Each structure stands twice: as structure tokens, then as C-alpha cells.
Amino acid sequence: MYNGNTRKDYLQAGLVAGLGAGVATSFAVAQGQNPLLALAITLMAAIFAMVCHKYDIV
């Protein structure tokens, strides 16, 4: 039978989450937030997405 979950692409999950968080934090930087904090938030979102993808949480 077809098993669509045999090969997981962690890089893609991290990139999608990073892009999504990057859009939100770019707006926050434009409003005066520290750019390093925005980068940390973006990286944390990408890592969290890759961990969730690895353990099939989402």
C-alpha cells in the first residue's frame, strides 16, 4: 500500500517555518524590535517545526 510518510524532509519543514516566522518578525523589526531577538525567534520556530516533523506531532 502507499505510504506517503516514508521519507521525511526536515529541511523543508524548517524552511517553511522559518519563512513564516521571518515574515512576522520582519514586521516586528520594522516596529522597533531588536533584530537579534527576531532572528532568535525565527530560528526557534524552525527548530521546533523540525522536531515536530521528526516525531509526527503535527
Contacts in CASP RR format, 6 or more apart in sequence:
PFRMAT RR
TARGET T0000
AUTHOR 0000-0000-0000
METHOD contacts of the structure
MODEL  1
MYNGNTRKDYLQAGLVAGLGAGVATSFAVAQGQNPLLALAITLMAAIFAM
VCHKYDIV
5 56 0 8 1.000
8 53 0 8 1.000
8 54 0 8 1.000
10 50 0 8 1.000
10 53 0 8 1.000
10 54 0 8 1.000
13 49 0 8 1.000
13 50 0 8 1.000
13 52 0 8 1.000
13 53 0 8 1.000
14 46 0 8 1.000
14 47 0 8 1.000
14 49 0 8 1.000
14 50 0 8 1.000
14 53 0 8 1.000
15 46 0 8 1.000
16 49 0 8 1.000
17 45 0 8 1.000
17 46 0 8 1.000
17 48 0 8 1.000
17 49 0 8 1.000
17 50 0 8 1.000
18 42 0 8 1.000
18 43 0 8 1.000
18 45 0 8 1.000
18 46 0 8 1.000
18 49 0 8 1.000
20 45 0 8 1.000
21 41 0 8 1.000
21 42 0 8 1.000
21 44 0 8 1.000
21 45 0 8 1.000
21 46 0 8 1.000
22 38 0 8 1.000
22 42 0 8 1.000
25 33 0 8 1.000
25 38 0 8 1.000
25 39 0 8 1.000
25 41 0 8 1.000
25 42 0 8 1.000
26 38 0 8 1.000
28 38 0 8 1.000
29 35 0 8 1.000
29 38 0 8 1.000
51 57 0 8 1.000
52 58 0 8 1.000
END
